[in-house]
Structure formats: structure tokens, C-alpha cells
Amino acid sequence: MDGVNQLMEMGFLKEKAEYALKISNNNVEQAMEWLLVHNNEDLPIENVVTPVIKPETFTEGKTDESSKTAEESPSTSTEDPSNAEVKSIKCEDCNKLFRSQLEVEFHATKSGHMNFSESTEEKKPLTEEEKKQQLALIDEKIKVKRAEREKREKEEALEREKLRIKSGKDMTEVKRKMEEDEMKKIVEERKREKQEEKAARDRVRAQIEADKAARRLKAGLEPTPISPPTIVQPVQQFVATPPKDYKETRIQIRLPNGSTLIETFNKQEQLAAVRLFVQLKQGEAPIPGVFPFSMMTSFPRKVFNDEDFEKSLEELQLVPSATIMVTKNAS
């Protein structure tokens, strides 16, 4: 359990520490070395091929021929080889000695060597100096692994931060672009409305001049030459802009007593709806075919007749706004 705790303090998982100690015959140094190599692998480790240990001279179950050979040549060896004690297992690929089968499996897993044989050589235990050197080497490996892991984590954190900053910049740029487009639309709409208002004023001014000239001509006076109205050429970027489709119109109604009524009507409503609205506001009960007042516009001056009351406000050019004056009919 002390070995497990020691490996856990170095940052290894309990299950892997127990497995490493198991395959290394509770050798902490070998278990730590194995964990440094296989720490990222899942447990249990599957498909581990058990190394083949080739029995050599000192194995049990000798054949009769070998026994006879031993008896016939006593001068070759004074010692019975069958009684020799197997003290270790030797790797034929690298000549290393191992005490147990678990150490052999650990070495085979780590190095890939598969040729092993029994040996009478005894594996010498590590001296204190060798243990210190091995521990120092293992500590150095642990430090290197830890430094690599910390460096990798810092790089990953830096990359995530870069992605976060880039994403934030992209969102800010998209938002700024949308705001700029919206402001451009608002500016263009205001310019177009100002041009429409100026064109309407120019039309009214031209109509006023025409009315003055007609009155002077009717009175027998020399008509004043009328200067043609200034036509404002729209800017190229607004030529393709379709005119605004107004759904409603704002009507300002001036009553004979000097008061003013303001109401919004649908552009498809007839002028008769405006007349009915005036009657209701004045508290008069509508009488079919009887209208005690007339309605007209001032600029341009137009007195509405019975046919006009059947027309829509859009047909009478009272959209998007207009001023209508109400006058009482003569008794």
C-alpha cells in the first residue's frame, strides 16, 4: 500500500499504480518507469503476448539420452546439472536478468523482446547508489513529463483565448456593420423625404403663380410672366428608390369658428367620410342629401363638388397630408 500511495503522490491514478506494482512484483522504481511509458493507455492492457521462456540446460524432465551422456562423461562436470537451481530468467535479446515472470512480462511489454531463457545467474540487487541514481532518473523523467504537460496545457489555453478574442472581434465587426447600414438607410430616407417635400412646395408655388396670372388676365391686366419652377434633379442614388407607399393620410380641418380638427384617414376612404366626420364633431345629425357647409383646399384652391365626395382621398391628391377648410353655405 505504501508503494501505491507513493505513486499516487507523484500524480498517477490508483488503479494504474496498483497494476504497475503488480506486474513489477511490487518494485516501485520499475512500476514508476512503466507508468511513465504507459500512463496514457487504458487498463487492463489487452493482447499482451506472454514471452516464451526457453528451457536450457537446467530444466526438469531430462531425457534418458541426456542422463546417459551425463553418466558416460563424469569428467565433464562433477556437479549434477539437474540439481542446479534456476535463479533468474535471462533475455536473450539484451542479456538482462529478471527475478520473476511478472518482471519478464513487464520487460516484454516495454521493449518488445520475446526471447527468454532460464538462467542460474543470480540477479544482483541494486546498491544504494544505483537506487539513488535510478530514482533521480525517474524524478527527472517525471519533471520532463510534467513540464511537457504544463506547456501543452498553456498552449491549449492560449489557443482558446485567441479563438475567444477573434470570435468577439468578429461579433463586434458584424454589429458595427449592421449599425452603419441602418444609419445609411435612415439618412437616405430623410434625404428622399426632404426632396419630396421640396418638390411638393415647388408644385404648390407654381400653382399659386398660375392662379395669380389667371386672375390678372381676367381683370384685364397684363399678366406677370411666370418663371418656371425650379426642378430639382434627384441624386442618382435615389432615382432607383421607389416612392413611399402611404397607407394613410393626415387631414387638418379648419372650421368656420376658427377651431381645427386633425384626423387620420385611410387613403382609400372617400371624401364623404371626412364630411361625415365634420358633421359628427359639430354635433349635427346627418340628413341625407343636406349639407350645411362646403369644403375646399387653399393651395391649390379647389372647391369640392358632389362628384368629388365620391372619390377617394388618394384620387383627390390629399395624401400623405392635406388641409381642408370648411365654409358655411349661404342660407
C-alpha positions as a Python dict, from the first residue, in 0.01 Angstrom:
ca = {
    (1, 'M'): (0, 0, 0),
    (2, 'D'): (299, 233, 65),
    (3, 'G'): (409, 189, -295),
    (4, 'V'): (60, 275, -418),
    (5, 'N'): (49, 589, -205),
    (6, 'Q'): (393, 690, -324),
    (7, 'L'): (291, 657, -688),
    (8, 'M'): (-37, 840, -625),
    (9, 'E'): (155, 1128, -468),
    (10, 'M'): (352, 1154, -793),
    (11, 'G'): (24, 1209, -981),
    (12, 'F'): (-64, 860, -1105),
    (13, 'L'): (-412, 706, -1071),
    (14, 'K'): (-467, 444, -803),
    (15, 'E'): (-579, 171, -1045),
    (16, 'K'): (-279, 220, -1271),
    (17, 'A'): (-42, 234, -975),
    (18, 'E'): (-178, -97, -840),
    (19, 'Y'): (-149, -260, -1183),
    (20, 'A'): (207, -133, -1233),
    (21, 'L'): (314, -266, -893),
    (22, 'K'): (151, -599, -973),
    (23, 'I'): (336, -657, -1298),
    (24, 'S'): (666, -530, -1150),
    (25, 'N'): (649, -757, -840),
    (26, 'N'): (597, -454, -609),
    (27, 'N'): (911, -282, -735),
    (28, 'V'): (833, 90, -706),
    (29, 'E'): (1110, 201, -941),
    (30, 'Q'): (1006, -38, -1218),
    (31, 'A'): (638, 41, -1162),
    (32, 'M'): (711, 413, -1196),
    (33, 'E'): (912, 353, -1512),
    (34, 'W'): (628, 150, -1659),
    (35, 'L'): (374, 420, -1572),
    (36, 'L'): (581, 687, -1742),
    (37, 'V'): (567, 485, -2063),
    (38, 'H'): (205, 356, -2044),
    (39, 'N'): (29, 625, -1839),
    (40, 'N'): (-194, 725, -2129),
    (41, 'E'): (-312, 369, -2201),
    (42, 'D'): (-637, 222, -2074),
    (43, 'L'): (-649, -62, -1824),
    (44, 'P'): (-641, -356, -1843),
    (45, 'I'): (-376, -379, -2112),
    (46, 'E'): (-505, -633, -2359),
    (47, 'N'): (-331, -858, -2609),
    (48, 'V'): (-5, -881, -2414),
    (49, 'V'): (183, -1176, -2557),
    (50, 'T'): (340, -1385, -2287),
    (51, 'P'): (711, -1421, -2365),
    (52, 'V'): (841, -1766, -2437),
    (53, 'I'): (1099, -1885, -2187),
    (54, 'K'): (1322, -2143, -2347),
    (55, 'P'): (1443, -2405, -2103),
    (56, 'E'): (1811, -2461, -2145),
    (57, 'T'): (2042, -2697, -1968),
    (58, 'F'): (1890, -2662, -1623),
    (59, 'T'): (1529, -2779, -1663),
    (60, 'E'): (1328, -3059, -1516),
    (61, 'G'): (1237, -3380, -1704),
    (62, 'K'): (1567, -3462, -1875),
    (63, 'T'): (1556, -3740, -2136),
    (64, 'D'): (1730, -4068, -2092),
    (65, 'E'): (1983, -3976, -2355),
    (66, 'S'): (2095, -3668, -2168),
    (67, 'S'): (2118, -3874, -1847),
    (68, 'K'): (2327, -4131, -2020),
    (69, 'T'): (2552, -3862, -2160),
    (70, 'A'): (2597, -3720, -1813),
    (71, 'E'): (2681, -4066, -1674),
    (72, 'E'): (2917, -4150, -1957),
    (73, 'S'): (3119, -3833, -1917),
    (74, 'P'): (3170, -3777, -1548),
    (75, 'S'): (3489, -3588, -1616),
    (76, 'T'): (3296, -3311, -1790),
    (77, 'S'): (3117, -3196, -1475),
    (78, 'T'): (3135, -3310, -1120),
    (79, 'E'): (2802, -3147, -1045),
    (80, 'D'): (2459, -3282, -1137),
    (81, 'P'): (2305, -3015, -1366),
    (82, 'S'): (1955, -3133, -1291),
    (83, 'N'): (2002, -3026, -933),
    (84, 'A'): (2120, -2676, -1029),
    (85, 'E'): (1887, -2405, -907),
    (86, 'V'): (1726, -2166, -1155),
    (87, 'K'): (1790, -1825, -1004),
    (88, 'S'): (1675, -1589, -1279),
    (89, 'I'): (1532, -1552, -1628),
    (90, 'K'): (1754, -1408, -1898),
    (91, 'C'): (1654, -1201, -2202),
    (92, 'E'): (1844, -1335, -2499),
    (93, 'D'): (1798, -1009, -2686),
    (94, 'C'): (1955, -774, -2433),
    (95, 'N'): (2109, -1015, -2173),
    (96, 'K'): (1917, -864, -1882),
    (97, 'L'): (1824, -1080, -1583),
    (98, 'F'): (1484, -1090, -1413),
    (99, 'R'): (1368, -1248, -1089),
    (100, 'S'): (1004, -1328, -1171),
    (101, 'Q'): (760, -1389, -1452),
    (102, 'L'): (594, -1052, -1388),
    (103, 'E'): (923, -873, -1444),
    (104, 'V'): (964, -1065, -1768),
    (105, 'E'): (616, -962, -1885),
    (106, 'F'): (687, -602, -1790),
    (107, 'H'): (1014, -603, -1985),
    (108, 'A'): (850, -772, -2285),
    (109, 'T'): (569, -515, -2286),
    (110, 'K'): (814, -227, -2267),
    (111, 'S'): (1086, -347, -2508),
    (112, 'G'): (908, -593, -2736),
    (113, 'H'): (1171, -862, -2669),
    (114, 'M'): (1034, -1216, -2683),
    (115, 'N'): (1334, -1449, -2642),
    (116, 'F'): (1389, -1553, -2279),
    (117, 'S'): (1557, -1850, -2109),
    (118, 'E'): (1615, -1979, -1756),
    (119, 'S'): (1949, -1899, -1600),
    (120, 'T'): (2149, -1998, -1292),
    (121, 'E'): (2290, -1649, -1267),
    (122, 'E'): (2151, -1454, -978),
    (123, 'K'): (2030, -1104, -1037),
    (124, 'K'): (2221, -884, -803),
    (125, 'P'): (2012, -638, -604),
    (126, 'L'): (2065, -272, -669),
    (127, 'T'): (2310, -93, -445),
    (128, 'E'): (2204, 217, -259),
    (129, 'E'): (2395, 429, -507),
    (130, 'E'): (2225, 260, -803),
    (131, 'K'): (1886, 305, -638),
    (132, 'K'): (1956, 675, -588),
    (133, 'Q'): (2064, 709, -949),
    (134, 'Q'): (1753, 527, -1071),
    (135, 'L'): (1526, 740, -851),
    (136, 'A'): (1699, 1052, -977),
    (137, 'L'): (1646, 937, -1335),
    (138, 'I'): (1280, 864, -1266),
    (139, 'D'): (1235, 1204, -1098),
    (140, 'E'): (1392, 1370, -1399),
    (141, 'K'): (1155, 1184, -1633),
    (142, 'I'): (858, 1286, -1418),
    (143, 'K'): (971, 1650, -1428),
    (144, 'V'): (1009, 1635, -1806),
    (145, 'K'): (664, 1478, -1846),
    (146, 'R'): (509, 1734, -1612),
    (147, 'A'): (682, 2023, -1795),
    (148, 'E'): (558, 1890, -2129),
    (149, 'R'): (205, 1858, -1995),
    (150, 'E'): (210, 2210, -1848),
    (151, 'K'): (348, 2351, -2173),
    (152, 'R'): (78, 2173, -2372),
    (153, 'E'): (-195, 2300, -2137),
    (154, 'K'): (-63, 2657, -2163),
    (155, 'E'): (-58, 2635, -2542),
    (156, 'E'): (-413, 2499, -2546),
    (157, 'A'): (-530, 2774, -2308),
    (158, 'L'): (-360, 3038, -2524),
    (159, 'E'): (-523, 2898, -2836),
    (160, 'R'): (-866, 2901, -2670),
    (161, 'E'): (-813, 3261, -2564),
    (162, 'K'): (-714, 3358, -2918),
    (163, 'L'): (-1028, 3194, -3055),
    (164, 'R'): (-1241, 3373, -2795),
    (165, 'I'): (-1088, 3712, -2879),
    (166, 'K'): (-1127, 3651, -3253),
    (167, 'S'): (-1490, 3549, -3208),
    (168, 'G'): (-1556, 3863, -3002),
    (169, 'K'): (-1393, 4083, -3267),
    (170, 'D'): (-1597, 3918, -3540),
    (171, 'M'): (-1922, 3976, -3349),
    (172, 'T'): (-1826, 4342, -3285),
    (173, 'E'): (-1745, 4394, -3653),
    (174, 'V'): (-2077, 4241, -3762),
    (175, 'K'): (-2269, 4459, -3515),
    (176, 'R'): (-2083, 4773, -3629),
    (177, 'K'): (-2154, 4691, -3994),
    (178, 'M'): (-2525, 4643, -3921),
    (179, 'E'): (-2538, 4978, -3737),
    (180, 'E'): (-2365, 5153, -4027),
    (181, 'D'): (-2610, 5004, -4278),
    (182, 'E'): (-2905, 5109, -4062),
    (183, 'M'): (-2771, 5466, -4034),
    (184, 'K'): (-2722, 5482, -4412),
    (185, 'K'): (-3082, 5372, -4465),
    (186, 'I'): (-3209, 5638, -4222),
    (187, 'V'): (-3001, 5915, -4389),
    (188, 'E'): (-3119, 5810, -4736),
    (189, 'E'): (-3482, 5805, -4621),
    (190, 'R'): (-3454, 6153, -4472),
    (191, 'K'): (-3293, 6292, -4788),
    (192, 'R'): (-3565, 6139, -5001),
    (193, 'E'): (-3841, 6280, -4781),
    (194, 'K'): (-3683, 6629, -4794),
    (195, 'Q'): (-3668, 6610, -5172),
    (196, 'E'): (-4032, 6503, -5190),
    (197, 'E'): (-4135, 6791, -4960),
    (198, 'K'): (-3937, 7042, -5166),
    (199, 'A'): (-4090, 6912, -5489),
    (200, 'A'): (-4440, 6942, -5336),
    (201, 'R'): (-4369, 7302, -5229),
    (202, 'D'): (-4247, 7382, -5578),
    (203, 'R'): (-4568, 7242, -5727),
    (204, 'V'): (-4781, 7450, -5488),
    (205, 'R'): (-4578, 7763, -5564),
    (206, 'A'): (-4620, 7708, -5936),
    (207, 'Q'): (-4996, 7662, -5893),
    (208, 'I'): (-5018, 7985, -5693),
    (209, 'E'): (-4835, 8176, -5964),
    (210, 'A'): (-5066, 8028, -6225),
    (211, 'D'): (-5374, 8133, -6024),
    (212, 'K'): (-5240, 8488, -5991),
    (213, 'A'): (-5177, 8510, -6360),
    (214, 'A'): (-5528, 8385, -6435),
    (215, 'R'): (-5684, 8644, -6204),
    (216, 'R'): (-5483, 8929, -6360),
    (217, 'L'): (-5580, 8813, -6705),
    (218, 'K'): (-5946, 8800, -6601),
    (219, 'A'): (-5923, 9153, -6460),
    (220, 'G'): (-5782, 9280, -6790),
    (221, 'L'): (-5432, 9339, -6657),
    (222, 'E'): (-5108, 9244, -6818),
    (223, 'P'): (-5019, 8903, -6683),
    (224, 'T'): (-4694, 8881, -6490),
    (225, 'P'): (-4452, 8648, -6657),
    (226, 'I'): (-4431, 8328, -6463),
    (227, 'S'): (-4088, 8192, -6403),
    (228, 'P'): (-4077, 7820, -6450),
    (229, 'P'): (-4044, 7632, -6123),
    (230, 'T'): (-3708, 7501, -6036),
    (231, 'I'): (-3697, 7132, -6090),
    (232, 'V'): (-3469, 6956, -5852),
    (233, 'Q'): (-3300, 6665, -6013),
    (234, 'P'): (-3285, 6382, -5765),
    (235, 'V'): (-2948, 6239, -5680),
    (236, 'Q'): (-2856, 5934, -5881),
    (237, 'Q'): (-2868, 5702, -5578),
    (238, 'F'): (-3233, 5795, -5513),
    (239, 'V'): (-3359, 5753, -5868),
    (240, 'A'): (-3400, 5380, -5825),
    (241, 'T'): (-3569, 5421, -5486),
    (242, 'P'): (-3942, 5355, -5528),
    (243, 'P'): (-4182, 5619, -5387),
    (244, 'K'): (-4310, 5554, -5041),
    (245, 'D'): (-4645, 5381, -5040),
    (246, 'Y'): (-4854, 5569, -4787),
    (247, 'K'): (-5147, 5377, -4643),
    (248, 'E'): (-5300, 5670, -4454),
    (249, 'T'): (-5327, 6047, -4481),
    (250, 'R'): (-5336, 6315, -4214),
    (251, 'I'): (-5617, 6568, -4272),
    (252, 'Q'): (-5624, 6906, -4095),
    (253, 'I'): (-5975, 7056, -4098),
    (254, 'R'): (-6029, 7427, -4029),
    (255, 'L'): (-6382, 7503, -3909),
    (256, 'P'): (-6565, 7834, -3964),
    (257, 'N'): (-6534, 7926, -3592),
    (258, 'G'): (-6153, 7915, -3618),
    (259, 'S'): (-6102, 7579, -3446),
    (260, 'T'): (-5908, 7297, -3605),
    (261, 'L'): (-5971, 6926, -3626),
    (262, 'I'): (-5697, 6676, -3708),
    (263, 'E'): (-5773, 6318, -3802),
    (264, 'T'): (-5604, 6032, -3989),
    (265, 'F'): (-5796, 5856, -4267),
    (266, 'N'): (-5721, 5561, -4490),
    (267, 'K'): (-5615, 5684, -4834),
    (268, 'Q'): (-5888, 5471, -4998),
    (269, 'E'): (-6169, 5636, -4795),
    (270, 'Q'): (-6398, 5876, -4982),
    (271, 'L'): (-6405, 6247, -4915),
    (272, 'A'): (-6760, 6191, -4790),
    (273, 'A'): (-6610, 6022, -4484),
    (274, 'V'): (-6431, 6346, -4397),
    (275, 'R'): (-6756, 6541, -4439),
    (276, 'L'): (-6939, 6296, -4213),
    (277, 'F'): (-6659, 6327, -3956),
    (278, 'V'): (-6702, 6708, -3952),
    (279, 'Q'): (-7080, 6677, -3908),
    (280, 'L'): (-7039, 6443, -3612),
    (281, 'K'): (-6777, 6665, -3446),
    (282, 'Q'): (-7008, 6967, -3480),
    (283, 'G'): (-7290, 6775, -3315),
    (284, 'E'): (-7516, 6786, -3618),
    (285, 'A'): (-7738, 6492, -3704),
    (286, 'P'): (-7658, 6389, -4064),
    (287, 'I'): (-7952, 6440, -4301),
    (288, 'P'): (-7927, 6253, -4632),
    (289, 'G'): (-7865, 6495, -4918),
    (290, 'V'): (-7850, 6801, -4690),
    (291, 'F'): (-7508, 6953, -4616),
    (292, 'P'): (-7500, 7297, -4449),
    (293, 'F'): (-7133, 7360, -4537),
    (294, 'S'): (-6885, 7332, -4820),
    (295, 'M'): (-6530, 7204, -4822),
    (296, 'M'): (-6227, 7329, -5015),
    (297, 'T'): (-5849, 7338, -5026),
    (298, 'S'): (-5644, 7655, -5031),
    (299, 'F'): (-5325, 7554, -5212),
    (300, 'P'): (-5418, 7487, -5481),
    (301, 'R'): (-5764, 7632, -5431),
    (302, 'K'): (-6035, 7381, -5511),
    (303, 'V'): (-6396, 7367, -5401),
    (304, 'F'): (-6519, 7010, -5383),
    (305, 'N'): (-6842, 6925, -5566),
    (306, 'D'): (-7076, 6628, -5532),
    (307, 'E'): (-6864, 6412, -5763),
    (308, 'D'): (-6551, 6480, -5558),
    (309, 'F'): (-6715, 6346, -5241),
    (310, 'E'): (-6748, 6008, -5414),
    (311, 'K'): (-6375, 5995, -5491),
    (312, 'S'): (-6105, 5856, -5265),
    (313, 'L'): (-5862, 6078, -5083),
    (314, 'E'): (-5581, 5935, -5293),
    (315, 'E'): (-5758, 6032, -5617),
    (316, 'L'): (-5804, 6387, -5486),
    (317, 'Q'): (-5428, 6407, -5410),
    (318, 'L'): (-5488, 6452, -5039),
    (319, 'V'): (-5215, 6200, -4947),
    (320, 'P'): (-4999, 6193, -4733),
    (321, 'S'): (-5137, 6512, -4572),
    (322, 'A'): (-5371, 6797, -4660),
    (323, 'T'): (-5555, 7096, -4517),
    (324, 'I'): (-5929, 7134, -4582),
    (325, 'M'): (-6129, 7446, -4499),
    (326, 'V'): (-6498, 7429, -4407),
    (327, 'T'): (-6729, 7720, -4501),
    (328, 'K'): (-7097, 7758, -4426),
    (329, 'N'): (-7333, 7761, -4719),
    (330, 'A'): (-7541, 8073, -4778),
    (331, 'S'): (-7897, 8039, -4642),
}
